[in-house]
Amino acid sequence: TSGTAARPSSAEVVALHRERRARFTDLLLRVTDADLPRVRTAVLSPDWGEESFPVLESLTVVVRGHADHLRFAQRDLATIEQRSAPA
C-alpha cells in the first residue's frame, strides 16, 4: 500500500526510521571534507526532473528536516499529554 492509504503499525514506522537513520549514519561516517562541496545530481521524481546540489547542502536539508519533525512531534505529544491529563 502506498500514499495516504498506508496505515503502518508503530513498530513498522520505528523499524523504518531505524533503518534510514542507520543508512544516514553510515553515509556520515564515509563522507569527507573534500566531498562536501561536490555537486551531485539525481532524479528524485520524474515530474521534478533532474536536480543538482552540493553534498553539504543536501546533508543540511536532511538534518534540518529531521530536527523540524522532532520539534513538531514533541510539540504535538506535549499537547496530547496536556489534553489527556486529569483536571
Summary of the structure (lengths in Angstrom):
residues: 87
radius of gyration: 17.7
end to end distance: 40.8
largest distance: 57.0
contacts: 154
relative contact order: 0.07
helix: 62%
strand: 15%
